Amino acid sequence: MQEINKKNIRIWSRLGQRGTICGVALPEIASKKENCYVITADLAQLSSLERFKTIYPSKFINIGISEQNMIGVAGGLALEGNCVFATTYATFLTMRCYEQIRHNLGYQKANVKLLGSSSGLAMGMSGNTHYSYEDIAIMRVIPNMIVLSPADATEAYRMVHMVSDYEEPVYIRLSGALNNEIVYEDSYLLEIGKAITLRQGQDAVVIATGSMVIETLKAAKLLEEKGISIKVINMHTIKPLDTEILESISETNLIITLEEHSIIGGLGSAVAEYFSSKKIKPRQIMLGLPDAFLKPAEYEYLKQQNGLYAENIAAIVEKNLEES
């Protein structure tokens, strides 16, 4: 694994989460693991896997536009003792292959790392067939499945290296586009199931994941100008959820969860499920995508239209603090 320094962080940011994992991290992992395989469903070029294909042709498999078969092959290779990465667009990976993932990977605890690229609204003008705002909900209910959502390209890079040593199924939700905004500017402790507090605050807590972490940090700066202090938590692991950090904020006046995912079944639901059995239940506002199909548009416009931007987040925090 390369050093986490300013130069690399800038490079990875430009490549985005998918480009950093597929073009940088996976070749590094393959150089150390003889039993490493990467499988894609006809997305070698679009997923930045051409470099991997050139360096390790015997470890690369393009299964074609046959995602369900990809999971079957990945599961078979894993059960023969190999470390397997399978990748395509998040919507096709999770929804088209759901039965295969449940039975071949979750049920059998197969050592396959699923890389769901362009999750959320990142596919922009491609429309609802390519949007993926249900994937956290459906993947986290599969037993034995770890569900991760990196905040930026640096976290994605570190995360895929970390899970390469886990011998169990993992789903990594890759969000954002090229020029992925930077959250982490130096090295930090990263552990599965351990959320990271990025900013301290007393008035409210915002728990964000994936692409929404940077928007939350921007919102925190806007609120600070108004004398409002919020704690910002990066919940990069949706499953297993960090219940220790949730317990530590259980007496907070206001908790807001934020995700580029449906408000049904995602991070917000996972947090609400935890607090549902507790005597002390903080007030929780869930921000995310509506329970509706969206009109195709450019990625940034879609985020604006659905309130997933710093100014709106700040306004909602301020409004709810005034009402509480």
Residue frames as qw, qx, qy, qz and C-alpha x, y, z in Angstrom:
[[0.000, 0.889, 0.458, 0.000, 0.00, 0.00, 0.00],
 [0.408, 0.529, -0.017, 0.744, 1.28, 3.44, -0.92],
 [0.261, -0.211, -0.442, 0.832, 2.00, 6.22, 1.54],
 [0.002, 0.837, 0.545, 0.054, -0.94, 8.45, 2.41],
 [0.347, -0.340, 0.004, 0.874, 0.51, 11.82, 1.43],
 [0.272, 0.649, 0.158, -0.693, -0.77, 15.01, -0.17],
 [0.187, 0.397, -0.645, -0.625, 0.40, 14.07, -3.67],
 [0.054, -0.119, -0.979, -0.154, -1.30, 10.67, -3.66],
 [0.166, 0.528, 0.664, -0.503, -4.45, 12.08, -2.09],
 [0.288, 0.588, -0.115, -0.747, -4.74, 14.65, -4.92],
 [0.188, 0.239, -0.822, -0.482, -4.15, 12.00, -7.58],
 [0.007, 0.268, 0.959, -0.092, -6.72, 9.62, -6.10],
 [0.233, 0.556, 0.409, -0.685, -9.22, 12.45, -5.77],
 [0.321, 0.475, -0.391, -0.720, -8.98, 13.14, -9.51],
 [0.193, 0.085, -0.937, -0.278, -9.41, 9.46, -10.32],
 [0.691, -0.266, -0.086, -0.666, -12.48, 9.15, -8.11],
 [0.669, -0.342, 0.588, -0.301, -13.30, 6.20, -5.89],
 [0.935, 0.273, 0.211, -0.085, -13.76, 3.70, -8.73],
 [0.602, 0.720, -0.295, 0.177, -10.65, 4.79, -10.64],
 [0.160, -0.702, 0.616, -0.319, -8.52, 4.68, -7.50],
 [0.772, -0.205, 0.557, -0.226, -9.64, 1.20, -6.49],
 [0.899, 0.358, 0.252, -0.012, -9.63, -0.41, -9.94],
 [0.595, 0.751, -0.176, 0.228, -6.68, 1.40, -11.45],
 [0.065, 0.717, -0.553, 0.418, -4.38, 1.69, -8.43],
 [0.554, -0.433, 0.578, -0.415, -5.32, -0.50, -5.46],
 [0.956, 0.098, 0.184, -0.208, -6.29, -3.74, -7.21],
 [0.723, 0.549, -0.371, 0.196, -2.99, -4.06, -9.15],
 [0.051, -0.624, 0.626, -0.465, -1.15, -3.51, -5.85],
 [0.759, -0.234, 0.454, -0.403, -3.18, -6.23, -4.14],
 [0.944, 0.318, -0.032, -0.085, -2.62, -8.64, -7.05],
 [0.428, 0.683, -0.533, 0.259, 1.13, -8.05, -6.84],
 [0.206, -0.456, 0.726, -0.471, 1.09, -9.49, -3.31],
 [0.695, 0.028, 0.593, -0.405, -1.62, -12.13, -3.64],
 [0.021, -0.193, 0.870, 0.453, -1.08, -14.97, -6.08],
 [0.070, 0.382, 0.921, 0.016, -4.64, -16.11, -5.56],
 [0.171, 0.534, 0.252, -0.789, -6.24, -12.75, -6.41],
 [0.258, 0.361, 0.734, 0.515, -8.78, -12.51, -9.25],
 [0.201, 0.397, 0.153, -0.883, -10.74, -9.54, -10.61],
 [0.233, 0.393, 0.841, 0.291, -13.96, -10.15, -12.52],
 [0.204, 0.363, 0.092, -0.905, -16.08, -7.60, -14.36],
 [0.503, 0.518, 0.690, -0.049, -19.23, -7.67, -16.47],
 [0.504, 0.571, 0.386, 0.521, -17.90, -5.95, -19.60],
 [0.119, -0.986, -0.091, -0.069, -16.79, -2.82, -17.75],
 [0.792, -0.139, -0.006, 0.594, -13.01, -3.11, -18.00],
 [0.348, 0.380, 0.113, 0.849, -12.48, 0.25, -19.71],
 [0.285, -0.721, -0.215, -0.593, -15.26, 2.14, -17.95],
 [0.748, -0.653, -0.116, -0.008, -14.08, 0.86, -14.56],
 [0.031, 0.869, -0.485, 0.095, -10.41, 1.77, -15.13],
 [0.861, -0.278, 0.426, -0.007, -9.42, -1.92, -15.14],
 [0.749, 0.639, -0.168, 0.047, -7.38, -1.76, -18.35],
 [0.054, 0.740, -0.622, 0.251, -4.16, -1.36, -16.35],
 [0.652, -0.289, 0.647, -0.269, -4.96, -4.40, -14.23],
 [0.897, 0.366, 0.203, -0.143, -5.86, -6.40, -17.36],
 [0.544, 0.748, -0.364, 0.109, -2.53, -5.49, -18.99],
 [0.088, -0.637, 0.701, -0.307, -0.36, -6.30, -15.96],
 [0.353, -0.130, 0.884, -0.280, -2.23, -9.40, -14.77],
 [0.551, 0.136, -0.467, -0.678, -4.09, -10.93, -17.73],
 [0.461, -0.052, -0.886, -0.013, -4.26, -14.36, -16.05],
 [0.109, -0.276, -0.719, 0.628, -5.95, -12.82, -12.98],
 [0.304, 0.288, 0.048, -0.907, -8.52, -10.84, -14.95],
 [0.195, 0.317, 0.910, 0.181, -11.84, -12.21, -16.19],
 [0.335, 0.156, -0.082, -0.926, -14.33, -10.30, -18.32],
 [0.345, 0.219, 0.896, -0.175, -17.51, -12.33, -18.01],
 [0.019, -0.319, -0.615, -0.721, -19.38, -10.14, -20.50],
 [0.406, -0.238, 0.077, -0.879, -22.80, -8.60, -19.92],
 [0.740, -0.211, -0.617, -0.163, -23.77, -11.49, -17.70],
 [0.174, -0.613, 0.446, -0.629, -23.74, -10.20, -14.14],
 [0.861, -0.317, 0.176, -0.357, -25.46, -13.19, -12.54],
 [0.939, 0.204, -0.188, 0.203, -22.89, -15.53, -14.06],
 [0.276, 0.661, -0.420, 0.557, -20.17, -13.20, -12.77],
 [0.521, -0.544, 0.412, -0.513, -21.32, -13.81, -9.20],
 [0.989, -0.051, 0.057, -0.125, -21.47, -17.57, -9.80],
 [0.759, 0.440, -0.288, 0.385, -17.91, -17.61, -11.15],
 [0.013, -0.676, 0.425, -0.602, -16.71, -15.34, -8.34],
 [0.753, -0.430, 0.289, -0.407, -18.27, -17.59, -5.72],
 [0.989, 0.120, -0.067, 0.062, -16.76, -20.70, -7.27],
 [0.540, 0.560, -0.372, 0.507, -13.28, -19.19, -7.38],
 [0.287, -0.641, 0.397, -0.591, -13.62, -18.01, -3.78],
 [0.888, -0.291, 0.209, -0.288, -14.68, -21.44, -2.53],
 [0.913, 0.259, -0.164, 0.269, -11.52, -22.84, -4.14],
 [0.687, -0.469, -0.111, 0.543, -9.45, -20.67, -1.82],
 [0.418, 0.334, 0.196, 0.822, -9.05, -17.49, -3.86],
 [0.051, -0.575, -0.314, 0.754, -9.55, -13.81, -3.02],
 [0.284, 0.451, 0.658, 0.531, -11.97, -12.46, -5.61],
 [0.088, 0.443, 0.159, -0.878, -13.10, -8.93, -6.52],
 [0.259, 0.487, 0.755, 0.354, -16.21, -8.54, -8.69],
 [0.022, -0.488, -0.152, 0.859, -17.29, -5.19, -10.06],
 [0.142, 0.466, 0.604, 0.630, -19.84, -3.45, -12.24],
 [0.217, -0.436, -0.026, -0.873, -22.34, -0.62, -11.78],
 [0.165, -0.092, 0.754, -0.630, -23.88, -0.80, -8.32],
 [0.676, 0.139, 0.143, -0.710, -27.44, -1.13, -9.58],
 [0.790, 0.272, -0.481, -0.266, -26.66, -4.16, -11.77],
 [0.310, 0.322, -0.825, 0.346, -24.34, -5.71, -9.22],
 [0.205, -0.050, 0.722, -0.658, -26.79, -5.65, -6.34],
 [0.634, 0.229, 0.265, -0.689, -30.23, -5.89, -7.92],
 [0.732, 0.378, -0.434, -0.365, -29.71, -8.07, -10.98],
 [0.536, 0.278, -0.776, 0.181, -27.53, -10.48, -9.00],
 [0.447, -0.516, 0.369, -0.631, -29.33, -10.43, -5.69],
 [0.959, -0.155, 0.027, -0.237, -30.30, -14.09, -5.50],
 [0.829, 0.323, -0.326, 0.319, -26.80, -15.18, -6.53],
 [0.109, 0.581, -0.472, 0.654, -25.19, -12.88, -3.97],
 [0.667, -0.436, 0.258, -0.547, -27.49, -14.12, -1.22],
 [0.989, -0.066, 0.058, -0.122, -26.99, -17.82, -1.93],
 [0.842, 0.365, -0.196, 0.346, -23.49, -18.05, -3.41],
 [0.311, 0.527, -0.378, 0.695, -21.76, -15.45, -1.27],
 [0.414, -0.519, 0.306, -0.682, -23.71, -14.68, 1.91],
 [0.930, -0.211, -0.003, -0.300, -24.97, -18.18, 2.59],
 [0.946, 0.094, -0.148, 0.273, -21.59, -19.77, 1.91],
 [0.430, -0.839, 0.140, 0.303, -19.46, -16.97, 3.38],
 [0.799, 0.373, 0.189, 0.431, -17.53, -16.80, 0.12],
 [0.444, -0.541, 0.077, 0.710, -14.43, -14.61, 0.02],
 [0.362, 0.535, 0.471, 0.601, -15.73, -12.19, -2.62],
 [0.130, -0.487, -0.195, 0.841, -15.43, -8.41, -2.47],
 [0.314, 0.695, 0.595, 0.254, -18.21, -6.70, -4.41],
 [0.225, -0.295, 0.031, 0.928, -17.33, -3.25, -5.77],
 [0.254, 0.736, 0.627, 0.039, -20.51, -1.38, -6.68],
 [0.325, -0.086, 0.147, 0.930, -19.46, 1.58, -8.79],
 [0.135, -0.215, -0.297, -0.920, -21.41, 4.77, -9.53],
 [0.182, -0.478, -0.831, 0.221, -23.87, 4.25, -6.71],
 [0.035, 0.599, 0.350, -0.720, -26.57, 6.73, -5.80],
 [0.461, 0.813, 0.258, -0.245, -27.17, 9.27, -8.57],
 [0.348, -0.580, 0.465, 0.571, -23.67, 9.30, -10.08],
 [0.451, 0.204, 0.739, 0.457, -24.87, 7.94, -13.45],
 [0.069, 0.398, -0.034, -0.914, -26.68, 11.22, -14.06],
 [0.506, 0.347, -0.242, -0.752, -28.28, 11.32, -17.50],
 [0.217, 0.089, -0.953, -0.189, -28.38, 7.51, -17.74],
 [0.589, -0.304, -0.211, -0.719, -31.51, 7.66, -15.63],
 [0.707, -0.399, 0.338, -0.477, -33.32, 5.45, -13.17],
 [0.975, 0.132, -0.175, -0.021, -32.18, 2.17, -14.72],
 [0.663, 0.361, -0.395, 0.524, -28.64, 3.13, -13.71],
 [0.254, -0.644, 0.339, -0.637, -29.33, 4.89, -10.39],
 [0.640, -0.121, -0.736, 0.187, -28.66, 2.83, -7.30],
 [0.218, -0.463, 0.336, -0.791, -30.47, 4.11, -4.22],
 [0.870, -0.302, -0.058, -0.386, -31.68, 0.77, -2.85],
 [0.718, 0.336, -0.582, 0.180, -28.36, -1.07, -2.57],
 [0.023, -0.376, 0.685, -0.624, -27.58, -0.39, 1.10],
 [0.699, -0.138, 0.257, -0.653, -31.06, -1.56, 2.08],
 [0.946, 0.139, -0.162, -0.245, -30.92, -4.86, 0.23],
 [0.618, 0.419, -0.598, 0.290, -27.28, -5.70, 0.88],
 [0.106, -0.446, 0.630, -0.627, -27.33, -5.14, 4.62],
 [0.801, -0.171, 0.235, -0.523, -30.10, -7.71, 5.18],
 [0.856, 0.265, -0.443, -0.018, -27.96, -10.53, 3.77],
 [0.784, -0.594, 0.171, 0.054, -26.40, -12.51, 6.64],
 [0.799, -0.213, 0.257, 0.501, -22.57, -12.51, 6.74],
 [0.482, 0.634, 0.236, 0.557, -22.37, -9.50, 4.37],
 [0.361, -0.507, -0.138, 0.771, -20.24, -6.50, 5.39],
 [0.317, 0.808, 0.397, 0.297, -21.45, -3.21, 3.87],
 [0.464, -0.432, -0.004, 0.773, -19.02, -0.30, 3.47],
 [0.320, 0.861, 0.324, 0.225, -19.32, 3.19, 1.99],
 [0.583, -0.157, -0.053, 0.796, -16.10, 5.25, 1.76],
 [0.001, 0.859, 0.262, -0.440, -16.25, 9.02, 2.11],
 [0.272, 0.851, -0.301, -0.334, -13.59, 9.84, -0.48],
 [0.802, 0.471, -0.368, -0.018, -11.08, 8.22, -2.82],
 [0.114, 0.550, -0.732, 0.385, -8.40, 7.94, -0.12],
 [0.599, -0.186, 0.601, -0.495, -10.77, 6.05, 2.15],
 [0.904, 0.315, -0.017, -0.289, -11.78, 3.84, -0.79],
 [0.533, 0.587, -0.593, 0.140, -8.11, 3.07, -1.47],
 [0.124, -0.411, 0.772, -0.468, -7.42, 2.14, 2.14],
 [0.745, -0.026, 0.371, -0.554, -10.67, 0.25, 2.49],
 [0.894, 0.335, -0.211, -0.209, -10.11, -2.13, -0.43],
 [0.382, 0.494, -0.722, 0.298, -6.60, -2.92, 0.83],
 [0.370, -0.302, 0.648, -0.593, -8.05, -3.61, 4.26],
 [0.837, 0.083, 0.265, -0.471, -10.79, -5.97, 3.08],
 [0.663, 0.479, -0.559, -0.135, -8.40, -7.90, 0.85],
 [0.173, 0.304, -0.865, 0.360, -7.28, -9.64, 4.05],
 [0.586, -0.013, 0.492, -0.644, -10.84, -10.44, 5.17],
 [0.070, 0.042, -0.947, -0.312, -12.03, -13.90, 4.18],
 [0.217, 0.519, 0.758, -0.329, -15.72, -13.11, 4.03],
 [0.284, 0.614, 0.540, 0.501, -18.13, -11.35, 1.62],
 [0.181, -0.517, -0.181, 0.817, -17.96, -7.56, 1.50],
 [0.335, 0.748, 0.466, 0.333, -19.92, -4.96, -0.45],
 [0.316, -0.382, -0.031, 0.868, -18.17, -1.61, -1.02],
 [0.288, 0.829, 0.479, 0.006, -20.47, 1.13, -2.24],
 [0.448, -0.094, 0.185, 0.870, -18.49, 3.56, -4.42],
 [0.136, 0.864, 0.463, -0.143, -20.09, 6.99, -4.66],
 [0.079, -0.810, 0.168, 0.557, -19.35, 10.28, -6.32],
 [0.754, 0.650, 0.071, 0.064, -17.71, 10.88, -9.67],
 [0.689, 0.287, -0.112, 0.656, -14.31, 11.94, -10.97],
 [0.105, 0.478, -0.237, 0.839, -12.60, 14.68, -8.97],
 [0.621, -0.547, -0.561, 0.003, -14.00, 13.16, -5.80],
 [0.134, -0.844, 0.186, -0.485, -13.80, 15.87, -3.14],
 [0.508, 0.229, -0.693, 0.458, -11.20, 15.27, -0.42],
 [0.656, -0.687, -0.175, -0.257, -12.30, 14.47, 3.13],
 [0.815, -0.498, 0.099, 0.280, -9.06, 13.04, 4.51],
 [0.332, 0.899, -0.268, 0.100, -5.85, 15.03, 4.04],
 [0.058, 0.584, -0.786, 0.196, -3.55, 12.65, 5.91],
 [0.465, -0.017, -0.885, -0.002, -3.45, 9.15, 7.39],
 [0.533, -0.333, 0.293, -0.720, -5.95, 8.04, 10.05],
 [0.260, -0.085, 0.940, -0.203, -7.18, 4.93, 11.83],
 [0.637, 0.116, -0.336, -0.684, -9.60, 2.93, 9.67],
 [0.149, -0.061, 0.968, -0.191, -11.40, -0.12, 11.03],
 [0.375, -0.299, -0.710, -0.515, -14.48, -1.98, 9.89],
 [0.501, -0.601, -0.622, -0.030, -17.37, -1.23, 12.25],
 [0.430, -0.518, -0.271, 0.688, -15.69, 1.82, 13.81],
 [0.235, 0.891, 0.309, 0.236, -17.16, 5.15, 12.73],
 [0.537, 0.033, -0.098, 0.837, -14.94, 8.23, 12.64],
 [0.095, -0.896, -0.330, 0.281, -15.73, 11.55, 14.31],
 [0.560, 0.429, 0.183, 0.684, -14.48, 14.21, 11.90],
 [0.012, 0.481, -0.071, 0.874, -15.65, 17.26, 13.81],
 [0.223, -0.334, -0.759, 0.513, -16.73, 17.88, 17.40],
 [0.212, -0.359, -0.193, -0.888, -19.88, 19.81, 18.26],
 [0.060, 0.100, 0.770, -0.627, -22.49, 20.23, 20.99],
 [0.456, 0.199, 0.112, -0.860, -25.75, 21.37, 19.36],
 [0.886, 0.266, 0.089, -0.369, -26.51, 18.42, 17.08],
 [0.476, -0.324, 0.766, 0.286, -24.96, 15.34, 15.49],
 [0.706, 0.527, -0.176, -0.438, -24.94, 14.61, 11.77],
 [0.634, -0.213, 0.726, 0.157, -24.12, 11.03, 10.79],
 [0.584, 0.653, -0.208, -0.434, -23.22, 10.81, 7.10],
 [0.752, -0.124, 0.602, 0.237, -21.88, 8.17, 4.76],
 [0.636, 0.388, 0.495, 0.447, -20.24, 8.11, 1.34],
 [0.321, 0.462, 0.253, 0.788, -20.52, 11.22, -0.83],
 [0.297, -0.836, -0.309, -0.343, -22.54, 13.03, 1.82],
 [0.685, -0.470, -0.216, 0.512, -19.67, 13.26, 4.30],
 [0.389, 0.062, 0.110, 0.912, -18.02, 16.17, 2.47],
 [0.171, -0.604, -0.386, -0.676, -21.37, 17.99, 2.17],
 [0.615, -0.692, -0.376, 0.049, -21.87, 17.61, 5.92],
 [0.608, -0.288, -0.091, 0.735, -18.45, 19.08, 6.64],
 [0.146, 0.329, 0.261, 0.896, -19.29, 22.05, 4.41],
 [0.407, -0.690, -0.440, -0.407, -22.60, 22.46, 6.22],
 [0.667, -0.533, -0.333, 0.401, -20.78, 22.43, 9.56],
 [0.409, -0.037, 0.027, 0.912, -18.67, 25.40, 8.46],
 [0.136, -0.499, -0.376, -0.769, -21.78, 27.32, 7.38],
 [0.590, -0.667, -0.438, -0.125, -23.44, 26.63, 10.72],
 [0.636, -0.289, -0.260, 0.667, -20.32, 27.62, 12.62],
 [0.171, 0.272, 0.124, 0.939, -20.64, 31.11, 11.15],
 [0.449, -0.554, -0.287, -0.640, -24.04, 31.29, 12.85],
 [0.270, -0.485, 0.601, -0.575, -22.75, 30.06, 16.18],
 [0.927, -0.075, 0.094, -0.355, -24.10, 26.53, 15.76],
 [0.051, -0.556, 0.829, 0.015, -21.77, 23.65, 16.56],
 [0.934, 0.070, -0.011, -0.350, -22.44, 20.18, 15.14],
 [0.510, -0.399, 0.751, 0.132, -20.61, 16.91, 15.53],
 [0.687, 0.488, -0.347, -0.411, -19.88, 15.20, 12.19],
 [0.640, -0.269, 0.719, -0.024, -19.54, 11.42, 12.07],
 [0.474, 0.419, -0.631, -0.449, -18.44, 9.41, 9.04],
 [0.775, -0.076, 0.562, -0.278, -20.35, 6.12, 9.30],
 [0.314, 0.520, -0.673, -0.422, -18.29, 4.36, 6.64],
 [0.120, -0.003, -0.993, -0.018, -19.49, 0.94, 7.82],
 [0.595, -0.198, -0.140, -0.766, -23.23, 0.42, 7.53],
 [0.945, -0.240, 0.018, -0.222, -22.95, -3.19, 8.61],
 [0.445, -0.560, -0.647, 0.265, -21.75, -3.95, 11.22],
 [0.072, -0.869, -0.123, -0.474, -22.96, -0.62, 12.58],
 [0.355, 0.232, -0.542, 0.726, -20.83, 1.13, 15.19],
 [0.492, -0.680, -0.504, -0.205, -23.22, 0.85, 18.14],
 [0.570, -0.375, -0.320, 0.657, -20.63, 2.19, 20.58],
 [0.155, 0.037, 0.086, 0.983, -20.57, 5.60, 18.94],
 [0.349, -0.496, -0.509, -0.611, -24.36, 5.58, 18.73],
 [0.600, -0.568, -0.524, 0.206, -24.56, 4.85, 22.45],
 [0.451, -0.223, -0.178, 0.846, -22.21, 7.76, 23.12],
 [0.071, -0.087, -0.185, -0.976, -24.59, 10.22, 21.39],
 [0.204, -0.457, -0.858, -0.118, -27.82, 8.75, 22.74],
 [0.180, -0.705, -0.489, 0.481, -28.55, 11.84, 24.87],
 [0.197, -0.040, 0.298, 0.933, -27.98, 14.27, 22.02],
 [0.345, 0.453, 0.327, -0.755, -30.81, 16.71, 21.39],
 [0.691, 0.605, 0.017, -0.395, -30.88, 16.12, 17.62],
 [0.502, -0.244, 0.733, 0.390, -29.43, 13.48, 15.31],
 [0.624, 0.629, -0.071, -0.459, -29.56, 13.81, 11.53],
 [0.673, -0.097, 0.659, 0.322, -28.59, 10.98, 9.20],
 [0.387, 0.754, -0.180, -0.499, -27.56, 11.80, 5.65],
 [0.564, -0.116, 0.760, 0.303, -27.03, 9.53, 2.66],
 [0.370, 0.390, -0.453, -0.711, -27.18, 9.47, -1.14],
 [0.131, -0.105, -0.984, -0.066, -29.62, 6.59, -0.85],
 [0.440, -0.532, -0.519, -0.504, -33.33, 6.14, -0.30],
 [0.299, -0.473, 0.441, -0.701, -34.57, 7.24, 3.11],
 [0.916, -0.161, 0.074, -0.360, -36.03, 3.74, 3.34],
 [0.997, -0.012, -0.014, 0.077, -33.72, 0.98, 4.52],
 [0.597, 0.587, -0.292, 0.461, -30.35, 2.73, 4.44],
 [0.370, 0.195, -0.534, 0.735, -28.12, 4.36, 7.03],
 [0.345, -0.322, 0.172, -0.865, -30.98, 6.31, 8.60],
 [0.850, -0.220, -0.275, -0.392, -33.03, 3.16, 9.02],
 [0.745, 0.064, -0.565, 0.349, -30.07, 1.30, 10.52],
 [0.119, 0.240, -0.457, 0.848, -29.55, 4.05, 13.11],
 [0.577, -0.272, 0.013, -0.770, -33.28, 4.21, 13.89],
 [0.858, -0.108, -0.484, -0.133, -33.37, 0.43, 14.35],
 [0.508, 0.117, -0.614, 0.593, -30.63, 0.66, 16.93],
 [0.099, -0.163, 0.375, -0.907, -32.39, 3.33, 18.97],
 [0.591, -0.275, -0.426, -0.627, -35.83, 1.71, 18.65],
 [0.760, -0.318, -0.564, 0.059, -35.21, -0.61, 21.60],
 [0.402, 0.080, -0.437, 0.801, -33.58, 2.02, 23.82],
 [0.203, -0.730, -0.566, 0.323, -35.29, 3.90, 26.62],
 [0.089, -0.723, 0.067, 0.681, -33.46, 7.07, 25.63],
 [0.581, 0.463, 0.551, 0.380, -34.29, 7.93, 22.03],
 [0.146, -0.421, 0.106, 0.889, -32.82, 11.09, 20.53],
 [0.543, 0.698, 0.218, -0.413, -34.85, 12.98, 17.97],
 [0.489, -0.159, 0.663, 0.544, -33.78, 11.76, 14.52],
 [0.520, 0.702, -0.002, -0.487, -34.23, 13.37, 11.11],
 [0.702, -0.005, 0.617, 0.356, -33.45, 11.18, 8.10],
 [0.323, 0.765, -0.195, -0.522, -32.16, 12.94, 4.98],
 [0.440, -0.120, 0.805, 0.380, -31.73, 11.08, 1.72],
 [0.167, 0.018, -0.616, -0.769, -33.51, 10.39, -1.53],
 [0.614, 0.036, 0.241, -0.751, -37.32, 10.27, -1.69],
 [0.508, 0.112, 0.853, -0.038, -39.36, 7.13, -2.24],
 [0.564, 0.728, 0.174, -0.348, -39.80, 7.97, -5.91],
 [0.728, 0.237, 0.357, 0.535, -38.28, 7.56, -9.35],
 [0.165, -0.722, 0.035, 0.671, -36.36, 10.65, -10.40],
 [0.608, 0.788, 0.076, -0.060, -36.14, 12.52, -13.68],
 [0.819, 0.064, 0.090, 0.563, -32.76, 12.02, -15.39],
 [0.068, 0.989, -0.065, 0.110, -30.38, 14.96, -15.05],
 [0.466, 0.568, -0.516, 0.441, -26.74, 15.82, -14.44],
 [0.641, -0.213, -0.644, 0.359, -25.33, 14.44, -11.20],
 [0.204, -0.055, -0.374, 0.903, -24.78, 17.74, -9.39],
 [0.388, -0.210, -0.207, -0.873, -28.21, 18.99, -10.43],
 [0.690, -0.302, -0.625, -0.206, -29.82, 15.83, -9.05],
 [0.491, -0.205, -0.589, 0.608, -28.11, 16.33, -5.70],
 [0.043, -0.040, 0.131, -0.990, -29.31, 19.93, -5.62],
 [0.521, -0.233, -0.416, -0.708, -32.88, 18.98, -6.55],
 [0.754, -0.334, -0.562, -0.066, -33.01, 16.41, -3.77],
 [0.441, -0.855, 0.080, -0.260, -31.52, 18.60, -1.07],
 [0.919, -0.223, -0.008, 0.326, -28.22, 16.75, -0.83],
 [0.480, 0.551, -0.111, 0.674, -26.00, 19.83, -0.59],
 [0.414, -0.065, -0.516, 0.747, -24.39, 21.79, 2.21],
 [0.168, -0.186, 0.069, -0.966, -26.67, 24.84, 2.30],
 [0.680, -0.301, -0.383, -0.548, -29.82, 22.74, 2.57],
 [0.706, -0.182, -0.623, 0.285, -28.29, 20.48, 5.21],
 [0.237, 0.035, -0.394, 0.887, -27.31, 23.52, 7.26],
 [0.385, -0.244, -0.111, -0.883, -30.80, 25.01, 6.90],
 [0.752, -0.294, -0.523, -0.272, -32.47, 21.78, 8.07],
 [0.573, -0.131, -0.585, 0.558, -30.17, 21.53, 11.09],
 [0.028, 0.099, -0.225, 0.969, -30.87, 25.15, 12.02],
 [0.531, -0.275, -0.302, -0.742, -34.63, 24.81, 11.55],
 [0.767, -0.288, -0.569, -0.070, -34.88, 21.67, 13.67],
 [0.445, -0.064, -0.523, 0.724, -32.75, 23.13, 16.43],
 [0.188, -0.187, 0.067, -0.962, -35.09, 26.12, 16.58],
 [0.680, -0.264, -0.375, -0.572, -38.10, 23.81, 16.86],
 [0.712, -0.145, -0.658, 0.197, -36.62, 21.57, 19.56]]
